[in-house]
């Protein structure tokens, strides 16, 4: 016979004070023994993991939509070529059409994505992961913004050829895409997470993209004062202005940097609001 007692097998081991410990105590009390949770992931590794996952997903599911966004922007420039010959108006059309690709993907599609994620319970999955909320928002926003780079570059090159604009400073897009993408992606994520219904998130994304189209592509010189004021409130406007200035023969780089700085500051604020909206939606 075994020398192990039945009490030891059942896990009912008493300590010196007479309290029961071990797995049997939790089972007899009617509750399960809580296992220690794994430590939370650090911000940068978690952000990189979410970014890679979202970028891979975007490449598979969003390539046709990126083609549509690029084709739409090129079509707008072809249409505007009939009424705009050159000068400052041509620069505004090309710059606005290029940033419109960012607005279509980073604002419109991201608003729809987070709206769908919230409506379908997908936020519950992210809430169970040991990653900071900011990593989820920043990773998704960064992936969608990065995804716009090819379409934006193609639109800028086609527009420069179409309107006979210099292409020596197209490298400015390397700064315009991240800051405009951050501002618009943060706005899109916030719209998707704060909208009470998925349909409203889609509507908000569509309206935001339409605002970027009307206020960013059309030349600002002929806009009425209230419309010009609304244009100044749109985050992508400063990215458009920065890119448009780069087409000058001798660009004012201080003004370009100032426009990019404003756009970057709006991006920080919009991403912070989106992170707060994610926390709010994930605990409901």
C-alpha positions in Angstrom: 0.0 0.0 0.0 1.0 3.6 -0.6 2.1 5.6 2.4 0.5 8.8 1.0 -2.7 9.6 2.8 -6.0 10.3 1.2 -6.0 13.8 2.7 -2.7 14.6 0.9 -4.0 13.3 -2.4 -7.0 15.5 -2.2 -4.8 18.5 -1.6 -6.3 19.3 1.8 -3.1 20.1 3.6 -3.3 22.1 6.8 -0.7 24.5 7.8 0.4 25.2 11.4 -2.5 27.6 12.0 -5.1 25.0 10.8 -5.9 26.8 7.4 -6.2 24.8 4.3 -4.0 25.5 1.4 -3.4 24.2 -2.1 -5.6 23.4 -5.0 -8.1 21.5 -2.9 -8.9 24.5 -0.7 -9.9 26.6 -3.7 -12.0 23.8 -5.2 -13.8 23.2 -1.8 -14.6 26.9 -1.4 -16.3 26.8 -4.8 -13.8 29.0 -6.7 -10.9 28.4 -9.0 -7.4 29.3 -8.0 -6.3 32.3 -10.0 -3.2 31.8 -12.0 -0.7 34.7 -12.1 -1.0 36.8 -15.2 1.9 37.2 -17.6 3.6 40.5 -17.4 2.4 43.1 -19.9 4.3 43.7 -23.1 6.5 46.7 -23.4 5.3 49.5 -25.5 7.7 49.3 -28.5 7.6 45.6 -29.0 3.8 45.6 -28.7 3.6 48.5 -31.2 5.9 46.7 -33.6 3.8 43.5 -33.4 0.5 45.2 -33.9 2.0 47.3 -36.8 3.3 44.2 -38.6 0.0 42.3 -38.2 -2.1 45.3 -39.4 0.2 46.0 -42.3 0.0 42.4 -43.4 -3.8 42.5 -43.1 -4.0 45.7 -45.1 -1.8 44.4 -47.9 -4.2 41.5 -48.4 -7.5 43.2 -48.0 -6.9 46.8 -49.0 -4.9 46.7 -52.2 -8.0 47.0 -54.4 -9.2 50.0 -52.3 -5.8 51.6 -52.6 -6.0 51.3 -56.3 -9.4 52.9 -56.2 -8.1 55.8 -54.1 -5.2 56.4 -56.5 -7.4 56.2 -59.5 -9.9 58.6 -57.9 -7.2 61.2 -57.2 -5.7 60.9 -60.7 -9.1 61.2 -62.2 -9.7 64.4 -60.2 -6.5 65.9 -61.5 -7.4 65.0 -65.1 -10.8 66.7 -64.6 -9.2 69.8 -63.0 -6.7 70.1 -65.8 -9.5 71.4 -68.0 -10.0 74.4 -65.8 -6.6 75.0 -64.2 -3.6 75.7 -66.3 -0.8 76.2 -63.8 0.6 78.4 -61.1 -0.5 78.2 -57.5 -3.8 76.6 -58.4 -2.1 73.7 -60.1 0.1 73.2 -57.1 -2.9 73.1 -54.8 -4.7 70.6 -57.0 -1.7 68.2 -57.2 -0.9 68.5 -53.5 -4.5 68.1 -52.4 -5.1 65.1 -54.7 -2.0 63.4 -53.3 -3.0 63.9 -49.7 -6.5 62.7 -50.6 -5.1 59.2 -51.0 -4.0 59.4 -47.4 -7.5 60.6 -46.4 -9.2 57.8 -48.2 -7.2 55.1 -46.5 -6.1 56.5 -43.2 -9.4 58.4 -42.3 -12.2 56.7 -44.2 -11.1 53.0 -44.1 -9.7 53.2 -40.5 -13.0 54.7 -39.3 -14.9 51.8 -41.0 -12.4 49.3 -39.6 -12.7 50.4 -35.9 -16.4 50.8 -36.3 -16.7 47.2 -37.6 -14.3 46.0 -34.9 -16.4 47.6 -32.1 -19.7 46.4 -33.5 -18.5 42.8 -34.1 -16.9 42.4 -30.7 -13.4 42.4 -32.1 -12.2 44.9 -29.4 -12.7 42.1 -26.8 -9.9 40.2 -28.5 -7.5 43.1 -28.3 -8.6 43.8 -24.7 -7.4 40.3 -23.6 -3.9 40.8 -25.0 -1.2 42.1 -22.6 -0.5 45.1 -24.8 -0.9 48.8 -24.0 -4.0 50.4 -25.6 -1.8 53.0 -27.2 0.0 50.2 -29.1 -3.2 49.0 -30.6 -4.2 52.4 -31.9 -0.8 53.5 -33.0 0.0 50.2 -34.6 -3.2 50.2 -36.7 -2.9 53.9 -37.5 0.7 53.5 -38.6 0.0 50.6 -40.8 -2.9 52.3 -42.6 -0.9 55.5 -43.0 2.2 53.5 -44.4 -0.1 51.7 -46.7 -0.9 55.0 -48.5 2.7 55.8 -49.5 2.7 54.1 -53.0 -0.6 55.6 -54.1 0.4 59.1 -52.8 3.7 58.9 -54.7 2.1 57.8 -57.9 -0.5 60.5 -57.7 2.2 63.2 -57.1 4.3 62.0 -60.0 1.3 61.8 -62.4 0.1 65.3 -61.2 3.6 66.8 -61.7 3.8 65.5 -65.3 0.2 66.6 -66.0 0.6 70.1 -64.8 4.3 70.4 -65.7 5.4 71.0 -62.1 9.0 70.4 -60.9 9.7 67.1 -59.2 13.0 68.0 -57.5 11.4 68.2 -54.1 9.1 65.2 -54.1 11.1 63.9 -51.2 9.0 66.2 -49.0 6.4 63.4 -49.2 8.6 61.4 -46.8 7.5 63.9 -44.2 4.0 64.8 -45.5 2.7 61.2 -45.5 3.6 60.4 -41.9 2.3 63.6 -40.3 -0.8 63.8 -42.5 -1.4 60.1 -42.0 -1.0 60.4 -38.2 -3.5 63.3 -38.0 -6.1 61.6 -40.3 -5.6 58.1 -38.9 -6.1 59.4 -35.4 -9.3 61.2 -36.5 -10.5 58.1 -38.3 -9.8 55.8 -35.4 -11.6 58.2 -33.0 -14.6 58.4 -35.3 -14.8 54.6 -35.5 -14.5 54.1 -31.8 -16.8 56.8 -30.6 -19.6 56.2 -33.1 -22.5 54.4 -31.3 -23.2 52.4 -34.5 -21.1 51.0 -37.3 -23.2 52.8 -39.9 -22.4 56.1 -38.2 -18.7 55.3 -38.2 -18.9 54.6 -42.0 -20.8 57.9 -42.5 -18.2 59.9 -40.5 -15.4 58.4 -42.5 -17.1 59.2 -45.8 -17.8 62.8 -44.7 -14.3 63.3 -43.5 -12.9 62.1 -46.8 -15.3 64.3 -48.7 -14.1 67.3 -46.6 -10.5 66.5 -47.5 -11.6 66.3 -51.2 -13.5 69.6 -51.3 -11.3 71.6 -49.0 -8.0 70.2 -49.9 -8.1 69.8 -53.7 -10.0 72.9 -54.7 -7.8 76.1 -54.7 -8.2 78.1 -51.6 -8.0 81.5 -53.2 -11.6 81.5 -54.4 -13.2 80.0 -51.3 -15.7 82.0 -49.2 -14.5 83.1 -45.8 -16.5 80.4 -43.8 -15.3 77.7 -46.1 -11.7 78.9 -45.8 -12.1 78.8 -42.0 -13.4 75.2 -42.2 -10.4 74.4 -44.4 -8.0 75.7 -41.7 -9.6 73.3 -39.2 -9.0 70.3 -41.3 -5.8 68.5 -40.2 -4.8 67.5 -43.7 -4.8 71.1 -44.9 -1.4 71.7 -43.4 0.1 68.7 -45.1 -1.4 69.9 -48.4 0.1 73.4 -47.9 3.5 72.0 -47.0 3.6 69.8 -50.2 2.2 72.6 -52.4 5.0 75.0 -51.2 7.6 72.4 -52.2 6.7 73.0 -55.9 8.0 76.6 -55.8 11.2 77.4 -57.5 12.7 78.4 -54.2 10.5 77.0 -51.4 10.3 78.7 -48.1 11.4 75.8 -46.0 10.5 77.6 -42.7 6.9 77.7 -43.8 7.0 74.1 -44.9 8.4 73.1 -41.6 5.8 75.2 -39.8 2.9 73.5 -41.7 4.4 70.1 -41.0 4.8 71.0 -37.3 1.1 72.0 -37.0 0.0 68.8 -38.8 2.3 66.7 -36.5 0.8 68.4 -33.4 -2.7 67.7 -34.5 -1.7 64.1 -35.1 -0.4 63.7 -31.6 -3.7 65.1 -30.2 -5.9 63.0 -32.5 -4.0 59.8 -31.7 -4.3 60.6 -27.9 -8.1 61.1 -28.4 -8.2 57.8 -30.3 -6.4 56.0 -27.5 -8.8 57.4 -25.0 -11.7 56.3 -27.2 -10.2 52.8 -27.4 -10.0 52.5 -23.6 -13.6 53.7 -23.3 -14.9 51.3 -25.9 -12.9 48.3 -24.7 -14.3 48.4 -21.1 -17.9 48.6 -22.2 
